[in-house]
């Protein structure tokens, strides 16, 4: 996790989600859609501001610079007939290495008033998912209708713990590890391979870790497409995480020894 200057795209995503959730959860009609659609301007439209500033400074075109000064001093702007709402800029913004709103310990975005939002790698979640993961229960995971949020909850709950508590089935095991399968309502099945870390712990033991793989152990190809299904074995599952088939991975391991 890293803290950086506000990203327009990250703030826009958060602002859209917050505004839509607050308004649409109560009333949905054309007027509301138009009102939410007016939530533009300010730091969200930096391209428009830069365009106007360029023609003003380079070509000496006379423009009213009140808007540009407003953009420099505030965050998002909500323009309606006869009135304009302007927000402060975020006082804190936490992003992951892909520029998505993310924080493992608190709100990902916070405003000077104290208002904020919580995200896990760009997925908006409730505060307790981030700050009190011990409150995540198997029941809460099962009733969560949002697929992305459910995946975050499973990750925060602990994949190993979820496999045990949810009754995931062991469908294959070999010298590479153990392959578990779990049907998930409204989502693709959860398929996880359990392997032992090759690095020894200080006490000489080996620590298990868990890898989520494609439900059919398909490879992610270089062009972004998925390869053909592979046999549902632990070896195939491990190999798929390296972008290899089971046979290719076996040859790779031999070549490395």
Secondary structure in CASP SS format (residue, H / E / C, confidence):
PFRMAT SS
TARGET T0000
AUTHOR 0000-0000-0000
METHOD secondary structure of the structure
MODEL  1
X C 1.00
X E 1.00
X E 1.00
X C 1.00
X C 1.00
X C 1.00
X C 1.00
X H 1.00
X H 1.00
X H 1.00
X H 1.00
X H 1.00
X H 1.00
X H 1.00
X H 1.00
X H 1.00
X H 1.00
X H 1.00
X H 1.00
X H 1.00
X H 1.00
X H 1.00
X H 1.00
X H 1.00
X C 1.00
X C 1.00
X C 1.00
X C 1.00
X C 1.00
X H 1.00
X H 1.00
X H 1.00
X H 1.00
X H 1.00
X H 1.00
X H 1.00
X H 1.00
X C 1.00
X C 1.00
X C 1.00
X C 1.00
X E 1.00
X H 1.00
X H 1.00
X H 1.00
X H 1.00
X H 1.00
X H 1.00
X H 1.00
X H 1.00
X H 1.00
X H 1.00
X H 1.00
X H 1.00
X H 1.00
X H 1.00
X H 1.00
X H 1.00
X C 1.00
X C 1.00
X C 1.00
X C 1.00
X C 1.00
X C 1.00
X C 1.00
X H 1.00
X H 1.00
X H 1.00
X H 1.00
X H 1.00
X H 1.00
X H 1.00
X H 1.00
X C 1.00
X C 1.00
X E 1.00
X E 1.00
X E 1.00
X E 1.00
X E 1.00
X C 1.00
X C 1.00
X E 1.00
X E 1.00
X E 1.00
X E 1.00
X C 1.00
X C 1.00
X C 1.00
X E 1.00
X E 1.00
X E 1.00
X E 1.00
X E 1.00
X E 1.00
X C 1.00
X C 1.00
X C 1.00
X C 1.00
X C 1.00
X E 1.00
X C 1.00
X C 1.00
X C 1.00
X C 1.00
X C 1.00
X C 1.00
X C 1.00
X E 1.00
X E 1.00
X E 1.00
X C 1.00
X C 1.00
X C 1.00
X C 1.00
X E 1.00
X E 1.00
X E 1.00
X E 1.00
X E 1.00
X C 1.00
X C 1.00
X E 1.00
X E 1.00
X E 1.00
X C 1.00
X H 1.00
X H 1.00
X H 1.00
X H 1.00
X H 1.00
X C 1.00
X H 1.00
X H 1.00
X H 1.00
X C 1.00
X C 1.00
X H 1.00
X H 1.00
X H 1.00
X H 1.00
X H 1.00
X H 1.00
X C 1.00
X C 1.00
X C 1.00
X H 1.00
X H 1.00
X H 1.00
X H 1.00
X H 1.00
X H 1.00
X H 1.00
X H 1.00
X H 1.00
X H 1.00
X H 1.00
X C 1.00
X H 1.00
X H 1.00
X H 1.00
X H 1.00
X H 1.00
X H 1.00
X H 1.00
X C 1.00
X C 1.00
X C 1.00
X E 1.00
X E 1.00
X E 1.00
X E 1.00
X E 1.00
X E 1.00
X C 1.00
X C 1.00
X E 1.00
X E 1.00
X E 1.00
X E 1.00
X E 1.00
X E 1.00
X C 1.00
X C 1.00
X C 1.00
X C 1.00
X C 1.00
X C 1.00
X C 1.00
X E 1.00
X E 1.00
X E 1.00
X E 1.00
X E 1.00
X E 1.00
X E 1.00
X E 1.00
X E 1.00
X E 1.00
X E 1.00
X C 1.00
X C 1.00
X C 1.00
X C 1.00
X C 1.00
X E 1.00
X E 1.00
X E 1.00
X E 1.00
X E 1.00
X E 1.00
X E 1.00
X E 1.00
X C 1.00
X C 1.00
X C 1.00
X C 1.00
X C 1.00
X C 1.00
X E 1.00
X C 1.00
X C 1.00
X C 1.00
X C 1.00
X C 1.00
X E 1.00
X C 1.00
X C 1.00
X C 1.00
X C 1.00
X C 1.00
X C 1.00
X C 1.00
X H 1.00
X H 1.00
X H 1.00
X H 1.00
X H 1.00
X H 1.00
X H 1.00
X C 1.00
X C 1.00
X C 1.00
X C 1.00
X C 1.00
X H 1.00
X H 1.00
X H 1.00
X H 1.00
X H 1.00
X H 1.00
X H 1.00
X H 1.00
X H 1.00
X H 1.00
X H 1.00
X C 1.00
END
